[in-house]
Amino acid sequence: MAASIPSGKPFGEGGFTYLGVLFLIMLMGMGLASAGELWSTASRRDRERQLLWVGTQYAQALRSYYRSSPGLAQYPKNLEDLLQDERFPNPKHHIRQLYPDPISGGEWILMRGFDGRITGLNSASTDKPLKQADFPAQWSDFTGMASYRDWQFVAEKSFLDGTSGSAKGQSKLPQALQP
């Protein structure tokens, strides 16, 4: 017959600390999950601000290209024409750089006129925007839109009627895009 060796612990107390540690790990996991969700939402809101800023830059550059056309006013054939406008003896720059779509991280969907020239652009993302109201005046049509793809940045809306330069309430350069 096998003899049991006493361990010095009363019977039934084994595993209490283990359950306490498991409960603590569960609480920490829930806390980290909620922190991750908050971080994800904050990151998405920042990308929305970047989308509004970058889209406005493109719309203003398209309008600048159109308004400064020698002779017949026309829009550019491609986005690179906004960087280096060769229609003048000294090339003109309508935008500082070509920005990627902040939401999808890829290419923009280009809106073209009847002549095939670029009149605007929009994001390729079909995600639902977090921002649903309180847009700058020139983008007030974005209120209640179902996806980022519906946010169309067109040259005609890049400035409010009767203003020259930036529209009131235009978002400032996002932190991530500052030189």
PyMOL CGO cylinders between C-alpha atoms (Angstrom):
from pymol import cmd
from pymol.cgo import CYLINDER

trace = [
    CYLINDER, 0.00, 0.00, 0.00, 1.33, 3.38, -0.96, 0.3, 1, 1, 1, 1, 1, 1,
    CYLINDER, 1.33, 3.38, -0.96, 1.71, 5.92, 1.73, 0.3, 1, 1, 1, 1, 1, 1,
    CYLINDER, 1.71, 5.92, 1.73, 0.83, 9.54, 1.05, 0.3, 1, 1, 1, 1, 1, 1,
    CYLINDER, 0.83, 9.54, 1.05, 3.34, 12.15, 2.00, 0.3, 1, 1, 1, 1, 1, 1,
    CYLINDER, 3.34, 12.15, 2.00, 1.82, 15.13, 3.79, 0.3, 1, 1, 1, 1, 1, 1,
    CYLINDER, 1.82, 15.13, 3.79, 2.49, 18.43, 2.01, 0.3, 1, 1, 1, 1, 1, 1,
    CYLINDER, 2.49, 18.43, 2.01, 1.71, 20.71, 4.89, 0.3, 1, 1, 1, 1, 1, 1,
    CYLINDER, 1.71, 20.71, 4.89, -1.32, 22.22, 3.13, 0.3, 1, 1, 1, 1, 1, 1,
    CYLINDER, -1.32, 22.22, 3.13, -4.83, 21.53, 4.17, 0.3, 1, 1, 1, 1, 1, 1,
    CYLINDER, -4.83, 21.53, 4.17, -6.80, 19.55, 1.57, 0.3, 1, 1, 1, 1, 1, 1,
    CYLINDER, -6.80, 19.55, 1.57, -8.80, 21.72, -0.93, 0.3, 1, 1, 1, 1, 1, 1,
    CYLINDER, -8.80, 21.72, -0.93, -6.67, 24.92, -0.99, 0.3, 1, 1, 1, 1, 1, 1,
    CYLINDER, -6.67, 24.92, -0.99, -4.57, 23.96, -4.01, 0.3, 1, 1, 1, 1, 1, 1,
    CYLINDER, -4.57, 23.96, -4.01, -5.18, 26.16, -7.10, 0.3, 1, 1, 1, 1, 1, 1,
    CYLINDER, -5.18, 26.16, -7.10, -6.63, 29.24, -5.37, 0.3, 1, 1, 1, 1, 1, 1,
    CYLINDER, -6.63, 29.24, -5.37, -3.66, 31.40, -6.40, 0.3, 1, 1, 1, 1, 1, 1,
    CYLINDER, -3.66, 31.40, -6.40, -3.85, 29.98, -9.92, 0.3, 1, 1, 1, 1, 1, 1,
    CYLINDER, -3.85, 29.98, -9.92, -7.49, 31.10, -10.23, 0.3, 1, 1, 1, 1, 1, 1,
    CYLINDER, -7.49, 31.10, -10.23, -6.57, 34.55, -8.93, 0.3, 1, 1, 1, 1, 1, 1,
    CYLINDER, -6.57, 34.55, -8.93, -3.81, 34.92, -11.52, 0.3, 1, 1, 1, 1, 1, 1,
    CYLINDER, -3.81, 34.92, -11.52, -6.17, 33.78, -14.31, 0.3, 1, 1, 1, 1, 1, 1,
    CYLINDER, -6.17, 33.78, -14.31, -8.74, 36.37, -13.19, 0.3, 1, 1, 1, 1, 1, 1,
    CYLINDER, -8.74, 36.37, -13.19, -6.06, 39.09, -13.15, 0.3, 1, 1, 1, 1, 1, 1,
    CYLINDER, -6.06, 39.09, -13.15, -4.90, 38.11, -16.67, 0.3, 1, 1, 1, 1, 1, 1,
    CYLINDER, -4.90, 38.11, -16.67, -8.52, 38.26, -17.85, 0.3, 1, 1, 1, 1, 1, 1,
    CYLINDER, -8.52, 38.26, -17.85, -8.95, 41.78, -16.45, 0.3, 1, 1, 1, 1, 1, 1,
    CYLINDER, -8.95, 41.78, -16.45, -5.70, 42.94, -18.05, 0.3, 1, 1, 1, 1, 1, 1,
    CYLINDER, -5.70, 42.94, -18.05, -6.78, 41.47, -21.40, 0.3, 1, 1, 1, 1, 1, 1,
    CYLINDER, -6.78, 41.47, -21.40, -10.10, 43.31, -21.27, 0.3, 1, 1, 1, 1, 1, 1,
    CYLINDER, -10.10, 43.31, -21.27, -8.29, 46.55, -20.44, 0.3, 1, 1, 1, 1, 1, 1,
    CYLINDER, -8.29, 46.55, -20.44, -5.84, 46.13, -23.31, 0.3, 1, 1, 1, 1, 1, 1,
    CYLINDER, -5.84, 46.13, -23.31, -8.66, 45.28, -25.73, 0.3, 1, 1, 1, 1, 1, 1,
    CYLINDER, -8.66, 45.28, -25.73, -10.54, 48.47, -24.86, 0.3, 1, 1, 1, 1, 1, 1,
    CYLINDER, -10.54, 48.47, -24.86, -7.33, 50.52, -25.11, 0.3, 1, 1, 1, 1, 1, 1,
    CYLINDER, -7.33, 50.52, -25.11, -6.65, 49.00, -28.54, 0.3, 1, 1, 1, 1, 1, 1,
    CYLINDER, -6.65, 49.00, -28.54, -10.15, 49.87, -29.68, 0.3, 1, 1, 1, 1, 1, 1,
    CYLINDER, -10.15, 49.87, -29.68, -9.71, 53.48, -28.53, 0.3, 1, 1, 1, 1, 1, 1,
    CYLINDER, -9.71, 53.48, -28.53, -6.35, 53.69, -30.30, 0.3, 1, 1, 1, 1, 1, 1,
    CYLINDER, -6.35, 53.69, -30.30, -7.87, 52.25, -33.48, 0.3, 1, 1, 1, 1, 1, 1,
    CYLINDER, -7.87, 52.25, -33.48, -10.69, 54.81, -33.45, 0.3, 1, 1, 1, 1, 1, 1,
    CYLINDER, -10.69, 54.81, -33.45, -8.26, 57.69, -32.80, 0.3, 1, 1, 1, 1, 1, 1,
    CYLINDER, -8.26, 57.69, -32.80, -6.05, 56.48, -35.65, 0.3, 1, 1, 1, 1, 1, 1,
    CYLINDER, -6.05, 56.48, -35.65, -9.03, 56.30, -38.01, 0.3, 1, 1, 1, 1, 1, 1,
    CYLINDER, -9.03, 56.30, -38.01, -10.16, 59.81, -37.06, 0.3, 1, 1, 1, 1, 1, 1,
    CYLINDER, -10.16, 59.81, -37.06, -6.64, 61.07, -37.80, 0.3, 1, 1, 1, 1, 1, 1,
    CYLINDER, -6.64, 61.07, -37.80, -6.70, 59.40, -41.23, 0.3, 1, 1, 1, 1, 1, 1,
    CYLINDER, -6.70, 59.40, -41.23, -10.08, 61.06, -41.88, 0.3, 1, 1, 1, 1, 1, 1,
    CYLINDER, -10.08, 61.06, -41.88, -8.55, 64.47, -41.07, 0.3, 1, 1, 1, 1, 1, 1,
    CYLINDER, -8.55, 64.47, -41.07, -5.67, 63.65, -43.40, 0.3, 1, 1, 1, 1, 1, 1,
    CYLINDER, -5.67, 63.65, -43.40, -8.11, 62.63, -46.14, 0.3, 1, 1, 1, 1, 1, 1,
    CYLINDER, -8.11, 62.63, -46.14, -9.94, 65.95, -45.85, 0.3, 1, 1, 1, 1, 1, 1,
    CYLINDER, -9.94, 65.95, -45.85, -6.67, 67.91, -45.92, 0.3, 1, 1, 1, 1, 1, 1,
    CYLINDER, -6.67, 67.91, -45.92, -5.09, 65.96, -48.80, 0.3, 1, 1, 1, 1, 1, 1,
    CYLINDER, -5.09, 65.96, -48.80, -8.34, 65.96, -50.79, 0.3, 1, 1, 1, 1, 1, 1,
    CYLINDER, -8.34, 65.96, -50.79, -8.58, 69.73, -50.36, 0.3, 1, 1, 1, 1, 1, 1,
    CYLINDER, -8.58, 69.73, -50.36, -4.98, 70.13, -51.53, 0.3, 1, 1, 1, 1, 1, 1,
    CYLINDER, -4.98, 70.13, -51.53, -5.71, 68.15, -54.68, 0.3, 1, 1, 1, 1, 1, 1,
    CYLINDER, -5.71, 68.15, -54.68, -8.95, 70.04, -55.37, 0.3, 1, 1, 1, 1, 1, 1,
    CYLINDER, -8.95, 70.04, -55.37, -7.18, 73.39, -54.95, 0.3, 1, 1, 1, 1, 1, 1,
    CYLINDER, -7.18, 73.39, -54.95, -4.31, 72.23, -57.18, 0.3, 1, 1, 1, 1, 1, 1,
    CYLINDER, -4.31, 72.23, -57.18, -6.78, 71.13, -59.87, 0.3, 1, 1, 1, 1, 1, 1,
    CYLINDER, -6.78, 71.13, -59.87, -8.52, 74.48, -59.69, 0.3, 1, 1, 1, 1, 1, 1,
    CYLINDER, -8.52, 74.48, -59.69, -5.19, 76.34, -59.81, 0.3, 1, 1, 1, 1, 1, 1,
    CYLINDER, -5.19, 76.34, -59.81, -4.16, 74.32, -62.88, 0.3, 1, 1, 1, 1, 1, 1,
    CYLINDER, -4.16, 74.32, -62.88, -7.49, 75.09, -64.56, 0.3, 1, 1, 1, 1, 1, 1,
    CYLINDER, -7.49, 75.09, -64.56, -7.46, 78.82, -63.74, 0.3, 1, 1, 1, 1, 1, 1,
    CYLINDER, -7.46, 78.82, -63.74, -3.86, 79.37, -64.80, 0.3, 1, 1, 1, 1, 1, 1,
    CYLINDER, -3.86, 79.37, -64.80, -4.29, 77.68, -68.18, 0.3, 1, 1, 1, 1, 1, 1,
    CYLINDER, -4.29, 77.68, -68.18, -2.87, 79.75, -71.03, 0.3, 1, 1, 1, 1, 1, 1,
    CYLINDER, -2.87, 79.75, -71.03, -5.55, 80.05, -73.68, 0.3, 1, 1, 1, 1, 1, 1,
    CYLINDER, -5.55, 80.05, -73.68, -8.33, 77.48, -73.32, 0.3, 1, 1, 1, 1, 1, 1,
    CYLINDER, -8.33, 77.48, -73.32, -8.87, 76.54, -69.67, 0.3, 1, 1, 1, 1, 1, 1,
    CYLINDER, -8.87, 76.54, -69.67, -8.43, 72.82, -69.10, 0.3, 1, 1, 1, 1, 1, 1,
    CYLINDER, -8.43, 72.82, -69.10, -7.74, 70.30, -66.36, 0.3, 1, 1, 1, 1, 1, 1,
    CYLINDER, -7.74, 70.30, -66.36, -4.61, 68.09, -66.21, 0.3, 1, 1, 1, 1, 1, 1,
    CYLINDER, -4.61, 68.09, -66.21, -4.36, 64.76, -68.01, 0.3, 1, 1, 1, 1, 1, 1,
    CYLINDER, -4.36, 64.76, -68.01, -2.64, 63.13, -65.02, 0.3, 1, 1, 1, 1, 1, 1,
    CYLINDER, -2.64, 63.13, -65.02, -1.74, 64.02, -61.43, 0.3, 1, 1, 1, 1, 1, 1,
    CYLINDER, -1.74, 64.02, -61.43, 1.95, 64.46, -62.29, 0.3, 1, 1, 1, 1, 1, 1,
    CYLINDER, 1.95, 64.46, -62.29, 0.96, 67.56, -64.31, 0.3, 1, 1, 1, 1, 1, 1,
    CYLINDER, 0.96, 67.56, -64.31, 0.07, 69.23, -60.99, 0.3, 1, 1, 1, 1, 1, 1,
    CYLINDER, 0.07, 69.23, -60.99, 3.66, 68.78, -59.81, 0.3, 1, 1, 1, 1, 1, 1,
    CYLINDER, 3.66, 68.78, -59.81, 5.32, 70.10, -62.94, 0.3, 1, 1, 1, 1, 1, 1,
    CYLINDER, 5.32, 70.10, -62.94, 3.10, 72.21, -65.22, 0.3, 1, 1, 1, 1, 1, 1,
    CYLINDER, 3.10, 72.21, -65.22, 5.13, 72.40, -68.44, 0.3, 1, 1, 1, 1, 1, 1,
    CYLINDER, 5.13, 72.40, -68.44, 2.67, 74.72, -70.21, 0.3, 1, 1, 1, 1, 1, 1,
    CYLINDER, 2.67, 74.72, -70.21, 4.74, 77.74, -69.16, 0.3, 1, 1, 1, 1, 1, 1,
    CYLINDER, 4.74, 77.74, -69.16, 8.33, 78.82, -69.94, 0.3, 1, 1, 1, 1, 1, 1,
    CYLINDER, 8.33, 78.82, -69.94, 9.09, 78.37, -66.23, 0.3, 1, 1, 1, 1, 1, 1,
    CYLINDER, 9.09, 78.37, -66.23, 7.24, 75.27, -65.00, 0.3, 1, 1, 1, 1, 1, 1,
    CYLINDER, 7.24, 75.27, -65.00, 4.59, 75.99, -62.38, 0.3, 1, 1, 1, 1, 1, 1,
    CYLINDER, 4.59, 75.99, -62.38, 3.95, 73.79, -59.33, 0.3, 1, 1, 1, 1, 1, 1,
    CYLINDER, 3.95, 73.79, -59.33, 0.31, 73.51, -58.25, 0.3, 1, 1, 1, 1, 1, 1,
    CYLINDER, 0.31, 73.51, -58.25, 0.93, 70.95, -55.48, 0.3, 1, 1, 1, 1, 1, 1,
    CYLINDER, 0.93, 70.95, -55.48, 4.04, 70.17, -53.42, 0.3, 1, 1, 1, 1, 1, 1,
    CYLINDER, 4.04, 70.17, -53.42, 3.94, 66.40, -53.79, 0.3, 1, 1, 1, 1, 1, 1,
    CYLINDER, 3.94, 66.40, -53.79, 1.61, 63.59, -54.83, 0.3, 1, 1, 1, 1, 1, 1,
    CYLINDER, 1.61, 63.59, -54.83, -0.05, 62.27, -51.69, 0.3, 1, 1, 1, 1, 1, 1,
    CYLINDER, -0.05, 62.27, -51.69, -1.38, 58.71, -51.39, 0.3, 1, 1, 1, 1, 1, 1,
    CYLINDER, -1.38, 58.71, -51.39, -4.94, 58.06, -50.26, 0.3, 1, 1, 1, 1, 1, 1,
    CYLINDER, -4.94, 58.06, -50.26, -4.69, 58.24, -46.42, 0.3, 1, 1, 1, 1, 1, 1,
    CYLINDER, -4.69, 58.24, -46.42, -7.55, 55.79, -45.89, 0.3, 1, 1, 1, 1, 1, 1,
    CYLINDER, -7.55, 55.79, -45.89, -6.67, 52.98, -48.29, 0.3, 1, 1, 1, 1, 1, 1,
    CYLINDER, -6.67, 52.98, -48.29, -2.97, 53.83, -48.50, 0.3, 1, 1, 1, 1, 1, 1,
    CYLINDER, -2.97, 53.83, -48.50, -3.05, 53.31, -52.24, 0.3, 1, 1, 1, 1, 1, 1,
    CYLINDER, -3.05, 53.31, -52.24, -4.14, 55.01, -55.41, 0.3, 1, 1, 1, 1, 1, 1,
    CYLINDER, -4.14, 55.01, -55.41, -6.95, 57.51, -55.75, 0.3, 1, 1, 1, 1, 1, 1,
    CYLINDER, -6.95, 57.51, -55.75, -10.01, 57.03, -57.93, 0.3, 1, 1, 1, 1, 1, 1,
    CYLINDER, -10.01, 57.03, -57.93, -9.75, 59.79, -60.53, 0.3, 1, 1, 1, 1, 1, 1,
    CYLINDER, -9.75, 59.79, -60.53, -12.86, 61.59, -61.74, 0.3, 1, 1, 1, 1, 1, 1,
    CYLINDER, -12.86, 61.59, -61.74, -12.57, 62.60, -65.37, 0.3, 1, 1, 1, 1, 1, 1,
    CYLINDER, -12.57, 62.60, -65.37, -14.50, 65.03, -67.52, 0.3, 1, 1, 1, 1, 1, 1,
    CYLINDER, -14.50, 65.03, -67.52, -15.89, 64.35, -70.97, 0.3, 1, 1, 1, 1, 1, 1,
    CYLINDER, -15.89, 64.35, -70.97, -12.46, 65.13, -72.45, 0.3, 1, 1, 1, 1, 1, 1,
    CYLINDER, -12.46, 65.13, -72.45, -10.68, 62.56, -70.24, 0.3, 1, 1, 1, 1, 1, 1,
    CYLINDER, -10.68, 62.56, -70.24, -9.00, 65.15, -68.03, 0.3, 1, 1, 1, 1, 1, 1,
    CYLINDER, -9.00, 65.15, -68.03, -8.99, 64.96, -64.22, 0.3, 1, 1, 1, 1, 1, 1,
    CYLINDER, -8.99, 64.96, -64.22, -11.66, 67.12, -62.55, 0.3, 1, 1, 1, 1, 1, 1,
    CYLINDER, -11.66, 67.12, -62.55, -11.51, 65.55, -59.09, 0.3, 1, 1, 1, 1, 1, 1,
    CYLINDER, -11.51, 65.55, -59.09, -10.68, 62.46, -57.08, 0.3, 1, 1, 1, 1, 1, 1,
    CYLINDER, -10.68, 62.46, -57.08, -11.95, 60.30, -54.26, 0.3, 1, 1, 1, 1, 1, 1,
    CYLINDER, -11.95, 60.30, -54.26, -10.78, 57.50, -51.98, 0.3, 1, 1, 1, 1, 1, 1,
    CYLINDER, -10.78, 57.50, -51.98, -11.08, 53.88, -53.05, 0.3, 1, 1, 1, 1, 1, 1,
    CYLINDER, -11.08, 53.88, -53.05, -12.20, 52.84, -49.55, 0.3, 1, 1, 1, 1, 1, 1,
    CYLINDER, -12.20, 52.84, -49.55, -15.77, 51.64, -49.06, 0.3, 1, 1, 1, 1, 1, 1,
    CYLINDER, -15.77, 51.64, -49.06, -15.51, 51.84, -45.25, 0.3, 1, 1, 1, 1, 1, 1,
    CYLINDER, -15.51, 51.84, -45.25, -18.12, 53.89, -43.44, 0.3, 1, 1, 1, 1, 1, 1,
    CYLINDER, -18.12, 53.89, -43.44, -16.72, 57.23, -42.22, 0.3, 1, 1, 1, 1, 1, 1,
    CYLINDER, -16.72, 57.23, -42.22, -16.73, 58.03, -38.52, 0.3, 1, 1, 1, 1, 1, 1,
    CYLINDER, -16.73, 58.03, -38.52, -17.23, 61.71, -39.29, 0.3, 1, 1, 1, 1, 1, 1,
    CYLINDER, -17.23, 61.71, -39.29, -20.81, 62.32, -40.41, 0.3, 1, 1, 1, 1, 1, 1,
    CYLINDER, -20.81, 62.32, -40.41, -21.27, 66.07, -39.81, 0.3, 1, 1, 1, 1, 1, 1,
    CYLINDER, -21.27, 66.07, -39.81, -19.49, 69.41, -39.24, 0.3, 1, 1, 1, 1, 1, 1,
    CYLINDER, -19.49, 69.41, -39.24, -17.48, 69.45, -42.47, 0.3, 1, 1, 1, 1, 1, 1,
    CYLINDER, -17.48, 69.45, -42.47, -15.83, 72.58, -43.87, 0.3, 1, 1, 1, 1, 1, 1,
    CYLINDER, -15.83, 72.58, -43.87, -18.31, 74.58, -45.95, 0.3, 1, 1, 1, 1, 1, 1,
    CYLINDER, -18.31, 74.58, -45.95, -16.93, 73.49, -49.33, 0.3, 1, 1, 1, 1, 1, 1,
    CYLINDER, -16.93, 73.49, -49.33, -17.34, 69.83, -48.35, 0.3, 1, 1, 1, 1, 1, 1,
    CYLINDER, -17.34, 69.83, -48.35, -20.75, 70.11, -46.65, 0.3, 1, 1, 1, 1, 1, 1,
    CYLINDER, -20.75, 70.11, -46.65, -22.09, 67.56, -49.17, 0.3, 1, 1, 1, 1, 1, 1,
    CYLINDER, -22.09, 67.56, -49.17, -20.12, 64.88, -47.28, 0.3, 1, 1, 1, 1, 1, 1,
    CYLINDER, -20.12, 64.88, -47.28, -22.64, 65.00, -44.41, 0.3, 1, 1, 1, 1, 1, 1,
    CYLINDER, -22.64, 65.00, -44.41, -24.20, 61.58, -43.89, 0.3, 1, 1, 1, 1, 1, 1,
    CYLINDER, -24.20, 61.58, -43.89, -22.26, 59.84, -46.69, 0.3, 1, 1, 1, 1, 1, 1,
    CYLINDER, -22.26, 59.84, -46.69, -22.18, 56.03, -46.53, 0.3, 1, 1, 1, 1, 1, 1,
    CYLINDER, -22.18, 56.03, -46.53, -18.50, 55.52, -47.48, 0.3, 1, 1, 1, 1, 1, 1,
    CYLINDER, -18.50, 55.52, -47.48, -15.23, 57.37, -48.03, 0.3, 1, 1, 1, 1, 1, 1,
    CYLINDER, -15.23, 57.37, -48.03, -15.65, 56.69, -51.74, 0.3, 1, 1, 1, 1, 1, 1,
    CYLINDER, -15.65, 56.69, -51.74, -18.58, 59.14, -51.67, 0.3, 1, 1, 1, 1, 1, 1,
    CYLINDER, -18.58, 59.14, -51.67, -16.30, 61.96, -50.49, 0.3, 1, 1, 1, 1, 1, 1,
    CYLINDER, -16.30, 61.96, -50.49, -15.53, 63.48, -53.90, 0.3, 1, 1, 1, 1, 1, 1,
    CYLINDER, -15.53, 63.48, -53.90, -12.91, 66.23, -53.96, 0.3, 1, 1, 1, 1, 1, 1,
    CYLINDER, -12.91, 66.23, -53.96, -13.64, 68.26, -57.09, 0.3, 1, 1, 1, 1, 1, 1,
    CYLINDER, -13.64, 68.26, -57.09, -12.01, 71.47, -58.29, 0.3, 1, 1, 1, 1, 1, 1,
    CYLINDER, -12.01, 71.47, -58.29, -15.24, 73.46, -58.45, 0.3, 1, 1, 1, 1, 1, 1,
    CYLINDER, -15.24, 73.46, -58.45, -15.75, 73.08, -54.70, 0.3, 1, 1, 1, 1, 1, 1,
    CYLINDER, -15.75, 73.08, -54.70, -12.19, 73.74, -53.58, 0.3, 1, 1, 1, 1, 1, 1,
    CYLINDER, -12.19, 73.74, -53.58, -13.02, 77.32, -52.64, 0.3, 1, 1, 1, 1, 1, 1,
    CYLINDER, -13.02, 77.32, -52.64, -16.17, 78.90, -51.34, 0.3, 1, 1, 1, 1, 1, 1,
    CYLINDER, -16.17, 78.90, -51.34, -17.89, 81.36, -53.64, 0.3, 1, 1, 1, 1, 1, 1,
    CYLINDER, -17.89, 81.36, -53.64, -16.41, 84.83, -53.33, 0.3, 1, 1, 1, 1, 1, 1,
    CYLINDER, -16.41, 84.83, -53.33, -13.21, 83.81, -51.56, 0.3, 1, 1, 1, 1, 1, 1,
    CYLINDER, -13.21, 83.81, -51.56, -9.68, 83.81, -52.76, 0.3, 1, 1, 1, 1, 1, 1,
    CYLINDER, -9.68, 83.81, -52.76, -7.25, 81.41, -51.19, 0.3, 1, 1, 1, 1, 1, 1,
    CYLINDER, -7.25, 81.41, -51.19, -8.11, 78.92, -48.49, 0.3, 1, 1, 1, 1, 1, 1,
    CYLINDER, -8.11, 78.92, -48.49, -11.69, 78.51, -47.37, 0.3, 1, 1, 1, 1, 1, 1,
    CYLINDER, -11.69, 78.51, -47.37, -12.63, 79.39, -43.81, 0.3, 1, 1, 1, 1, 1, 1,
    CYLINDER, -12.63, 79.39, -43.81, -12.50, 76.43, -41.49, 0.3, 1, 1, 1, 1, 1, 1,
    CYLINDER, -12.50, 76.43, -41.49, -10.13, 74.50, -43.74, 0.3, 1, 1, 1, 1, 1, 1,
    CYLINDER, -10.13, 74.50, -43.74, -8.36, 71.85, -41.77, 0.3, 1, 1, 1, 1, 1, 1,
    CYLINDER, -8.36, 71.85, -41.77, -4.72, 72.46, -40.97, 0.3, 1, 1, 1, 1, 1, 1,
    CYLINDER, -4.72, 72.46, -40.97, -1.87, 70.27, -42.14, 0.3, 1, 1, 1, 1, 1, 1,
    CYLINDER, -1.87, 70.27, -42.14, -2.07, 66.99, -40.22, 0.3, 1, 1, 1, 1, 1, 1,
    CYLINDER, -2.07, 66.99, -40.22, 0.88, 66.20, -37.98, 0.3, 1, 1, 1, 1, 1, 1,
    CYLINDER, 0.88, 66.20, -37.98, 1.91, 63.17, -40.05, 0.3, 1, 1, 1, 1, 1, 1,
    CYLINDER, 1.91, 63.17, -40.05, 2.16, 65.23, -43.25, 0.3, 1, 1, 1, 1, 1, 1,
    CYLINDER, 2.16, 65.23, -43.25, 4.22, 68.15, -41.96, 0.3, 1, 1, 1, 1, 1, 1,
    CYLINDER, 4.22, 68.15, -41.96, 7.60, 68.55, -43.69, 0.3, 1, 1, 1, 1, 1, 1,
]
cmd.load_cgo(trace, "trace")
